[in-house]
Amino acid sequence: MASDDIRLSFTVYSVVMRSVFKDPPIWGDLLTVLSNIWLVFFCAGLDGAGQGPHRTRHDLQLVAPKAAFLVQQFWTAVIFCLGIVMIVWGIEAVATMGGKYWEMWYFAW
């Protein structure tokens, strides 16, 4: 995957600059963390669409259709609730984090 190669390249660049040259870029750690989060959400979306490595949809073919439907609805509700939690507390975290973390000092408002 091309985005994985890009993520790896700036992660290696950041580590080499920090370890060898003792001059890490400001954006290195933050970009690495954000790209890893982006990659996790992207893969979760693919997995939810039935194209990822997990075989949930195929495994549900082994149980009764009504039970498979209930399992899918349960997980849809769990993911929806987690999304609401992330939105509510995420907005609060972003609103109160300005300048609290060393890797974000450059972006403080």
BELCOR-V355927 format. One line per field, one symbol per residue. phi: phi as a letter, one per 20 degrees, with the letter a starting at -180 (. if undefined). psi: psi as a letter, one per 30 degrees, with the letter a starting at -180 (. if undefined). burial: # if it has 24 or more other ideal C-beta (glycine too) atoms within 12 Angstrom, else .. A space follows every 50 residues. Layout:
phi: ???
psi: ???
burial: ???
This chain:
phi: .fffffgfffffgfffffeeelbfffeffffffffffgffffffffffen defedgfffffedfgffffffffffffffffffffffffffffffdegnf dffdffefd
psi: keeeeeeeefeeeeeeeeeefhiklefeeeeeeeeeeeeeeeeeeeefgg gafkheeeeffflkeeeeeeeeeeeeeeeeeeeeeeeefeeeeefgfjgf kefgefgk.
burial: ......#..##..#.............##.##..#............... .................................................. .........
